[in-house]
Amino acid sequence: MIRTVDFDTQAILEAVHADGVVLCERVLDADRVAAIRADLDRVLETTPTGRNDFEGYGTKRIYNLFAKTRAFDELAIDPVLLGVLDDLLGHYQLSAPTGIQIGPGEPAQGLHTDDSIYPLPQPHGEVVVNTMWAFDDFTRANGATRFVEGSHRWGPDRWPTEDDPVVDAEMPAGSVAFYSGSIWHGGGANATDRPRLGVILEYAAAWLRPQENHVVGVTPEVVATLPERLQELLGYNIFPPFVGYVDGRHPKRFLPAP
Ligand SMILES: O=C(O)CCC(=O)C(=O)O
């Protein structure tokens, strides 16, 4: 069973270091869950299902999230969350913020690690940290994310086998799972007749290219209206001393006046 802790930076860090994954239950109250859900439902109406096994043929993915909804502007810069990222990643930006609605009948996604997309020699320090926010109750039956606890410490020569226990991140709507980019995990099978909705806010070290190119995806006019910290997380940042400059200057200087 995955450990559950208070929504507290130190408690989360301790558990992620030890197990690679931790749950914080009911961080969002029912009204906030309902409001965010309603806006995601609007977006999902025009969101296609996946194109391959990894995305899931019966699963809808809301890419380019910050161009489509304002529902995550506050959550993405929540102080508890940023405290965790400050410790684990130092300088970072949003990598793959994505709504994931696993449809009824979808088989389990293959287990994978989120940081394996970067061709870095292993072992390496933490370069990716992910959060999965639940907007339905996550259950074993409806496709709760599955994790191999402790596998964030395995290194390059070990893959999950049938002998490795896989645990389901069962959590009520409004909860969040924090997990290391090196932990083996995947979406579960949805054996119910209702979809399961979650949103990953995934962050990567600022010296890496983020999975999604937010600078192209979210217009400068929209970015200009957002909190400054969120602008930085969407690519308008500098990794010291000067990675990310534009014409020798900080990229924020190129945003229009809000
Ligand atoms: O939907 C989930 O529970 C996890 C999905 C996932 O890990 C991914 O698509 O990378």
The ligand as an SDF file (V2000), in Angstrom:
LIG
                    3D

 10  9  0  0  0  0  0  0  0  0999 V2000
   -2.9690    7.8720  -16.3050 O   0  0  0  0  0  0  0  0  0  0  0  0
   -2.2200    7.4070  -15.4640 C   0  0  0  0  0  0  0  0  0  0  0  0
   -2.6210    6.9270  -14.4020 O   0  0  0  0  0  0  0  0  0  0  0  0
   -0.7070    7.4230  -15.6730 C   0  0  0  0  0  0  0  0  0  0  0  0
   -0.3210    7.7590  -17.0820 C   0  0  0  0  0  0  0  0  0  0  0  0
    1.1440    7.8100  -17.2940 C   0  0  0  0  0  0  0  0  0  0  0  0
    1.9420    7.4180  -16.4930 O   0  0  0  0  0  0  0  0  0  0  0  0
    1.6430    8.3820  -18.5490 C   0  0  0  0  0  0  0  0  0  0  0  0
    0.8850    8.5190  -19.5110 O   0  0  0  0  0  0  0  0  0  0  0  0
    2.8700    8.6830  -18.6060 O   0  0  0  0  0  0  0  0  0  0  0  0
  1  2  2  0
  2  3  1  0
  2  4  1  0
  4  5  1  0
  5  6  1  0
  6  7  2  0
  6  8  1  0
  8  9  2  0
  8 10  1  0
M  END
$$$$
